[in-house]
Amino acid sequence: MSKIIEDLNWRYATKKFDPSRKISDTDLEIILEALRLAPSSYGLQPLKYLIIEDKDLRNKLKDQSFNQTQITDASHLIVICAFDEISELFIDEHLENTSKIRSISQESIAGYGNFMKKEILTMDKSKVREWNSKQAYIALGQLLHTCACLRIDATPMEGFNSEEYDRILDLKNEGLHAVLVCPIGYRSEADSNQHLKKVRRSKNYLFEIR
Ligand SMILES: Cc1cc2nc3c(=O)[nH]c(=O)nc-3n(C[C@H](O)[C@H](O)[C@H](O)COP(=O)(O)O)c2cc1C
């Protein structure tokens, strides 16, 4: 079987983590780099990743996550946040970064920049917020696959009160909101979900050649 398929079959949404096992610094670096490398629309990355270590904070967040034990038991807790808006300054920073990293002049990408600004700055505010949030899901996919390659368990989570997360983590002040949560670590032997067969729709249902 292909290594990719093996990795994807190995992973499952972990229900119970082993609280005694911690992810190494080396693996954590790889995971964070995979998040940094996640693609996004125009490459703007309107995201921030919070890695919550503080125990009290984790307990408070668990209370706002239907008491799901993964929040406190996993080795690390990643909260994927998106910006509420995109400002002209934010786009300019991206253009500046591009010109620096690629050693090209800002003038050479000004046309592209203006196109981007015209599209984004005229967008409805709620649409921008939603668009930014969608970028978080792309990062989540990359995170899950990277963890699986490293044989690190993860649970993608939408089951939390995002308004309460925003309040507890003081996200509004930074113009951010919590979109997704992903505890990562090592499965507990007692987690019976690891033995369940994957339930997926058939290829015939999902794929159509036209
Ligand atoms: C966006 C998203 C949100 C999810 N939220 C939760 C959650 O809050 N709690 C949980 O235990 N599982 C959650 N899941 C896990 C799914 O139930 C699980 O991925 C799905 O049933 C497929 O099973 P598998 O991941 O084990 O293959 C979520 C998955 C995704 C992709």
The ligand as an SDF file (V2000), in Angstrom:
LIG
                    3D

 31 33  0  0  0  0  0  0  0  0999 V2000
  -13.9100   20.4470   10.8130 C   0  0  0  0  0  0  0  0  0  0  0  0
  -14.0560   19.2480   11.7240 C   0  0  0  0  0  0  0  0  0  0  0  0
  -14.5880   19.4190   12.9940 C   0  0  0  0  0  0  0  0  0  0  0  0
  -14.6640   18.3230   13.8770 C   0  0  0  0  0  0  0  0  0  0  0  0
  -15.0660   18.5190   15.1880 N   0  0  0  0  0  0  0  0  0  0  0  0
  -14.9250   17.4960   16.0720 C   0  0  0  0  0  0  0  0  0  0  0  0
  -15.1050   17.7100   17.4720 C   0  0  0  0  0  0  0  0  0  0  0  0
  -15.4030   18.7950   17.9340 O   0  0  0  0  0  0  0  0  0  0  0  0
  -14.9120   16.6570   18.3090 N   0  0  0  0  0  0  0  0  0  0  0  0
  -14.5340   15.4230   17.8560 C   0  0  0  0  0  0  0  0  0  0  0  0
  -14.3530   14.5160   18.6600 O   0  0  0  0  0  0  0  0  0  0  0  0
  -14.3630   15.1920   16.5350 N   0  0  0  0  0  0  0  0  0  0  0  0
  -14.5330   16.1920   15.6410 C   0  0  0  0  0  0  0  0  0  0  0  0
  -14.3040   15.9730   14.2980 N   0  0  0  0  0  0  0  0  0  0  0  0
  -13.8900   14.6260   13.8530 C   0  0  0  0  0  0  0  0  0  0  0  0
  -14.8450   13.9690   12.8620 C   0  0  0  0  0  0  0  0  0  0  0  0
  -15.9980   13.5080   13.5250 O   0  0  0  0  0  0  0  0  0  0  0  0
  -14.0860   12.8390   12.1580 C   0  0  0  0  0  0  0  0  0  0  0  0
  -12.9980   13.3960   11.4750 O   0  0  0  0  0  0  0  0  0  0  0  0
  -14.9530   12.0680   11.1760 C   0  0  0  0  0  0  0  0  0  0  0  0
  -15.9740   11.3870   11.8430 O   0  0  0  0  0  0  0  0  0  0  0  0
  -14.1370   11.0660   10.3720 C   0  0  0  0  0  0  0  0  0  0  0  0
  -13.4570   10.1610   11.2180 O   0  0  0  0  0  0  0  0  0  0  0  0
  -11.8710   10.0200   11.2640 P   0  0  0  0  0  0  0  0  0  0  0  0
  -11.3180   11.4250   11.3290 O   0  0  0  0  0  0  0  0  0  0  0  0
  -11.6120    9.2730   12.5390 O   0  0  0  0  0  0  0  0  0  0  0  0
  -11.4260    9.3100   10.0490 O   0  0  0  0  0  0  0  0  0  0  0  0
  -14.2640   17.0380   13.4160 C   0  0  0  0  0  0  0  0  0  0  0  0
  -13.7550   16.9110   12.1110 C   0  0  0  0  0  0  0  0  0  0  0  0
  -13.6260   17.9820   11.2910 C   0  0  0  0  0  0  0  0  0  0  0  0
  -13.0010   17.7920    9.9240 C   0  0  0  0  0  0  0  0  0  0  0  0
  1  2  1  0
  2  3  1  0
  2 30  2  0
  3  4  2  0
  4  5  1  0
  4 28  1  0
  5  6  2  0
  6  7  1  0
  6 13  1  0
  7  8  2  0
  7  9  1  0
  9 10  1  0
 10 11  2  0
 10 12  1  0
 12 13  2  0
 13 14  1  0
 14 15  1  0
 14 28  1  0
 15 16  1  0
 16 17  1  0
 16 18  1  0
 18 19  1  0
 18 20  1  0
 20 21  1  0
 20 22  1  0
 22 23  1  0
 23 24  1  0
 24 25  2  0
 24 26  1  0
 24 27  1  0
 28 29  2  0
 29 30  1  0
 30 31  1  0
M  END
$$$$
